Amino acid sequence: MHPTLCPGDIVIYRSISKKDLFELKGKIVVIRHPVQEKNLIIKRVKDEYSLGLEVRGDNSFSSTDSRQFGLVNKANIVGLVECVLYKNPTYIIK
């Protein structure tokens, strides 16, 4: 998710509610990796479809995302990112 997130940054997220599921486009989410289910990943929701979510990393040249593993089922969403505590505070996201 670089440049939005860098190694060492702390992400605070909350569990996703049913009402959150209707407006996810553009939001940063924590999801279970569709292939490596034991791993959690952080991605931005690019588009929402009836079959699932298209997620992308903010660095399109080096991100593993829906272009490799396809759409993500909404059931794989663990949470919605609420806040980022930056190790290097040169970036500010609201």
BELWO-V566563 format. One record per backbone hydrogen bond with DSSP energy under -0.5 kcal/mol. NH is the residue of the N-H (numbers start at 1). CO is the residue of the C=O. E is the energy in kcal/mol with one decimal. If there is no record, write none. Layout:
nh,co,e
NH,CO,E
NH,CO,E
This chain:
nh,co,e
4,1,-1.5
5,1,-1.5
9,6,-2.3
10,85,-2.9
12,83,-3.1
13,11,-0.5
14,80,-2.1
16,78,-0.6
21,17,-0.9
21,18,-0.6
22,19,-1.2
23,20,-1.0
26,45,-3.3
27,24,-2.7
29,27,-0.5
29,43,-3.1
30,79,-2.6
31,29,-0.5
31,41,-2.9
32,76,-2.6
33,36,-0.5
33,39,-3.0
37,35,-0.9
39,36,-2.6
41,31,-2.8
43,29,-2.2
43,41,-0.5
44,56,-2.9
45,27,-2.7
46,44,-0.6
46,54,-3.1
47,54,-1.4
49,52,-2.6
52,49,-0.9
53,72,-3.1
54,47,-2.8
55,53,-0.7
56,44,-2.8
60,58,-0.9
62,59,-1.3
63,59,-0.8
65,63,-0.6
66,55,-2.4
68,65,-2.4
69,65,-2.1
70,66,-1.7
72,53,-2.9
76,73,-2.2
77,74,-1.5
78,30,-3.0
79,30,-1.8
80,14,-2.5
81,28,-2.4
82,12,-2.9
83,12,-1.9
85,10,-3.3
86,84,-0.7
89,87,-0.6
90,88,-1.8
91,88,-1.0
